[in-house]
């Protein structure tokens, strides 16, 4: 277990009474943001950029620190609703306008691109989205409120008896994603609903949550209202165990571990596009390709499978031709489209893909998807593979770059190959089929026509409303 924590900037005793050496010059220090002042832990991990060069040090707090922090969140009182909404709106402006951790907005955005490998244009879009989500968090959170309920027991409706929409707990924990800054806009709704929130940042990209939590505190949320608790794996579960409810990002193993519990898992999207024979795919090729490659293909709402009624080869060929011309550029380049990883990580992803794609027809990426940039980093280039049936196992493989599986579909195959989709764009004129797709419980969002799978805005559910998980209704009648 790590040793005691000291205020940021202090030096602390080493394991044998010696001082811990000062942090390396030039590295950004990302301190834990617990119930008091920012703390710099004895145990810190290096956050590297895509070339493997150290960029920052992230403090890792021990289990005891987490336990005390979670107790402080439980002991705190939430701000009144109007104050929460106003503070969230201020935080959105601070997030995009202030210099935080020594980084102004352009420097922060470049840093996120270099550390995460997400193209700079995608980072900018995500930052705007987070700020927009902060400003609208109160409104968006209450979109989940049942129409037959009220928000406050003091509402006159409770004199005759009414449902009151109320929290299921007081403290919400988030194990954050690190592949994209955008998801940090979602947990702001928990703050809007009056939860106190603890965020465990990803070691891959802790810059965004550190900046956002700092902005929230500067905007008026107390240190006992929202915290950033970086930990190792040993102490990570303590954050979830100390909360009333939680949200965790991860793969299929995370979904299996937490399904049906007080923790909401956010797993792979496996978003898909279906094109039926009553439409011409050529008229929708821009939308199909954009759904695959938008934001570097790293998001759960990017399309990873395209199913078409009829011969899939012409569509697969056309997709490959479009994706093949995307340039390989460093993530901070203004023209960058594709994500970047350290070479070793990119080669591991490539090897996995080549193993799983064996026996399929490769229209793009059959010889590999790694384009080294010569500085220790590599671009993950697009891959397009054709499958021989809609239920092929590969159609469920989701990778964090533009990798798509194109398969034939038939009316006989029906809904089954389209299940377990976060988003399904159905390019069809078949009303009865659309009815069946909408009724399918494992398809979260269904878009009909020329709408990309990545379409999303505040106020519509991502994977159901977060408020459906955080809140419940209680009947109240009073004198």
C-alpha positions, 0 to 999 in steps of 0.5 A: 500500500502506498504511504501517507499523502501530503498536500500538492507540492510537498515532499514526503518521507520515503520508505526508510525515512529518505525523501522521495526525489522531486518529480521529473522536471517538465512532467505535468503533475495530476494530483488526486482531488479528494475531500480536502486540498489537492494531494500528491501521492507517494505512489505515482504512475507515468502517463505517456504520449503515443510515442511512449514519452512521459507526459505527466505523473498521476497520483495513485491514492491508497485504499485508506484514502479512498475509504475516507473520501467516500465517507466524506461524500456520504456525509455531505449535503447536496447543493439546492437544485437551482445552485447545481444547475447554475454551477454546472453551467459555469463549469462548462464555461470554465472547462473551455475558457480557463487555464487549468493545470497550467494548460489553456484550452488549445494546450489541453486539447493538444495534450489529450490528442498526444496522450490518447491518440484521438485526432485533435479535431475529435478532441475539440468536438468532444470538449464542446460536447462536454461543455454543452452537456454541462450547461444542459445537464439539469434539463437533460437529466430530467428528460427521464422523469416520468410525466406522472411525477413531480420533482419535489414533495413540496409540489402542490400535487402531493396534497392530493397524492402524487409520485415524487421522483427521487434519488436511489442513493446519494453517492455515485461512482464512475470508473471512467473510460480513457479511449475518448473524452466524450463520455465524461459529459454523461456523469454530469447528469448525476451531479445535476440530480443531486448525487455526490460523485467520485470519478476514478480516471483512466490512466490512459487519459486522465487529463479530461476528468482532472480538468473537468473536476477542477472546473466543477470545483471552481464553479461552486461544487465543494470538495465533498461534492465531486472528487477525482480518485485515481487508484491502482486496481487493488483500491478501485473496487473500494470506490464502487463499494463505497458508493450507492450506485456506480457506472463502469466502462469496459469490455464484455467481462465488465458487462458480465461482472456487473449486469443486474447489480448496483453498478451500470456497465457501459460495454461495447456498442456493436453498432450496426447498419442494415440496408434492405433490398428496397433501398439503394445503398449508393445513395447512402454510402456517405452515411455508411462510411461516416458511421464507420470512420467518424471520430477515428472509429474509436466510439461505441456508436461507430458502426462495426458491422454492415448487413445488406440484403443481397450481395455484400461484395459491391458495398464492401468494395465501395466502403474499402475504396473510401476508407483507403484514401484516409491519410496516416497522420499524427493525432495533433495534425489538423487533418488527422482522422485516424487514431494513433497508438504506441507501436507495440499496442497497435501491433497487438491489435493488428495480430488479434484482427488477423487471427480473427479475420482468417478465412474471411475476404479482406477488401482492406487491411488483409495484410495488416492495419499498422502504419508506423509514424517513425517516432514510436507511434503508429496509426491504425488504418481501416479494415473491411472484411466480408463475411459469408453469413449474417450470424458469423462470429466476427460480426460481433468483434469491435475494435477501436479504429475503423474496422467493419464487417460486411455481411449478407442479410435476408428476411429469413435471418430476421432480427437475430443477427442485429441483436445486441446493438447500441445503435442500429441504423436501418436504411429500409422502407419496410414498416413491419421490419422497423416495428420488429427492430424497435421492439427488440430489447437488445437494440438500444437505439434505432435510427431509420433512414439516412442517419449515421450511427453516431448521431446523438445530442443532449436530452436523448438516451445513450443507452437508456436515460441515466436517470432511469438508473439513478432515480425512482418514484415514490408515492407521497400524500401529505396534509 
